[in-house]
Amino acid sequence: MADENALVPVWTLATEAVAVPDLVGDADMTPERLADLRTALATFAQAPIATLEMHPIERRRDPAGGIALHASSPLAQQLSQLVTQTARSAPTKVDMAATGEVLYRMVVPAKVASQVSKGLVKPMASKAVLGGVYSALRDSTGIVSKATFVPISGAGATTGAAATAGVGLAGAGALTVAAPLVLMAVAVGASAYADHQRQKAIERITDLLEQLHDDKLEQERNRLDGCRDAIDKATSVLLDQGKIGQSLGLDSASHEISTAIAAVRTRLKKWQDALDELPEGPVELTALTEAFPGITDENGAFSAHLETARLAVALKRRVLVLQAVEHAQLDGTGNPFKSFLSDLRSDEQRLNDLESSINGVLLRLSSLELKRPSGLLKKVHYAPSDVDKLLTAAYRLKGLSSGLDAVGSHADVVIEIERGRDGSVVVFPAEAIEA
């Protein structure tokens, strides 16, 4: 738990110069007032608005869960420049010159987050209540419910070269123009989340294949997981503002992933057709297992195909983020964040539709009502094993909908960035925080 007397500096970042009412002021803010401020700014401003907080790190998270960037990376440099150039406008009660380890937290309001969050983030799970989510902000040690936020004006920022680096004065409302900074934070946070999903899927598939002994599925898994090296290298190069060359192998990886996505669409069509052919009302267990082999077994072929689909989708999302960042960096309009969103939306919608269709199949399956085989209806007594199979299958179907992501367009997105003493940063998966 954060110190209830802690003073946390917070910046209001815009992705382009816009004029909004001076809602920030210089008064201290509670977490609740900060959340209201983000909503108000998102309503008034014509450009995406985000807030950035700076907390001392009391306990580090496992860096394996995020994406590490060198101190020379644009994101790390832009964070340092933001702090340095606004230090003069910071209240004297806030120590902006701290050189220790720092946790940055960028929060993107729901109005903007809905453009990038679909399929990339999920609610921060509460450990206190099953199925609950955190409504308050948190840091690496828990929920930040009592920290006081101190607004830092953008008046200390400059234009010209500094604006090119991602920091500039935005006029009214003490906003700081930082489109490249917001772009990089969102892109790396989204990429980290997609890789987290990939890791979960590959672990699950590995466990399933050890029991299924399916050579064809294992080859499919290996080809997909083999794309990771090229994606990781491209991510590292691109986020250092380098150019992706063919030697990295991203084109080949992208082709392999696209082929896997095509296979997912084929399986999806078969699942949808099989559901349409099932009779109305209660369905016999034998009819269900014939239409969906292995569906009643948690470690069956249906689960393996489902996890393979999730792996392909997670990898495709990473590629889409990389492509959007690359196009944004090459765009000469001067607003890389707007270009990033445009390119990300153009291809991501089809992937969102695919994932929604898969979720639709799972929801339809979970709502099926099972019945005993017809041959058992005339029996007064029947084997306990038949009852066990029926109950197990029913529970299995009901559980298919429990793991579906339920992120809507009304959740803010938080991206946590840890900065080490050497200036390097680790960006953790973007997460949604329900209001």
DAVEN-V938139 format. One record per backbone hydrogen bond with DSSP energy under -0.5 kcal/mol. NH is the residue of the N-H (numbers start at 0). CO is the residue of the C=O. Records with the same first field share a line. If there is no record, write none. Layout:
NH=CO / CO
This chain:
1=142
5=2
7=5 / 147
8=6 / 53
9=149
10=51
12=10 / 49
13=175
14=47
19=17
22=20
28=148
33=29
34=30
35=31
36=32
37=33
38=34
39=35
40=36
41=37
42=38
43=39
44=40
49=12
50=106
51=10
52=104
53=8
54=102
56=100
57=55
62=60
64=61
65=62
66=426
68=424
72=69
73=238
76=72
77=73
78=74
79=75
80=76
81=77
82=78
83=79
84=80
85=81
86=82 / 83
88=85
89=86
93=90
94=92
95=93
101=418
102=54
103=101 / 416
104=52
105=414
106=50 / 104
107=105 / 412
108=48 / 106
111=108
112=108
113=109
114=111
115=112
116=112
119=116
120=116
123=431
124=122
125=131
131=128
133=123
138=141
141=138
143=136
144=142
147=5
148=28
149=7
150=148
151=9
152=150
155=152
156=153
161=158
163=159
164=160
165=161 / 162
166=161
167=176
169=174
173=170
174=171
175=11
176=167 / 174
177=13
181=177
182=178
183=179
184=180
185=181
186=182
187=183
188=184
189=185
190=186
191=187
192=188
193=189
194=190
195=191
196=192
197=193
198=194
199=195
200=196
201=197
202=198
203=199
204=200
205=201
206=202
207=203
208=204
209=205
210=206 / 207
211=207
212=208
214=212
217=213
218=214
219=215
220=216
221=217
222=218
223=219
224=220
225=221
226=223
227=224
230=226
231=227
232=228
233=229
234=230
235=231
236=232
237=233
238=234
239=236
240=237
241=236
244=242
247=244
248=245
252=248
253=249
254=250
255=251
256=252
257=253
258=254
259=255
260=256
261=257
262=258
263=259
264=260
265=261
266=262
267=263
268=264
269=265
270=266
271=267
272=268
273=269
274=270
275=271
276=272
277=273 / 274
282=368
284=370
287=283
288=284
289=285
290=286
291=287
294=291
296=293
297=295
299=296
301=292
303=299
304=300
305=301
306=302
307=303
308=304
309=305
310=306
311=307
312=308
313=309
314=310
315=311
316=312
317=313
318=314
319=315
320=316
321=317
322=318
323=319
324=320
325=321
326=322
327=323
328=324
329=325
330=326
338=334
339=335
340=336
341=337
342=338
343=339
344=340
345=341
346=342
347=343
348=344
349=346
350=346
351=347
352=348
353=349
354=350
355=351
356=352
357=353
358=354
359=355
360=356
361=357
362=358
363=359
364=360
365=361
366=362
367=364
369=367
370=282
375=372
376=373
378=375
385=382
386=382
387=383
388=384
389=385
390=386
391=387
392=388
393=389
394=390
395=391
396=392
397=393
398=394
399=395 / 396
400=397
401=398
403=400
407=405
411=432
412=107
413=430
414=105
416=103
417=425
418=101 / 416
419=417 / 423
422=419
424=68
425=417
426=66
427=415 / 425
428=64
429=188
430=413
431=121
432=411
433=431
434=409
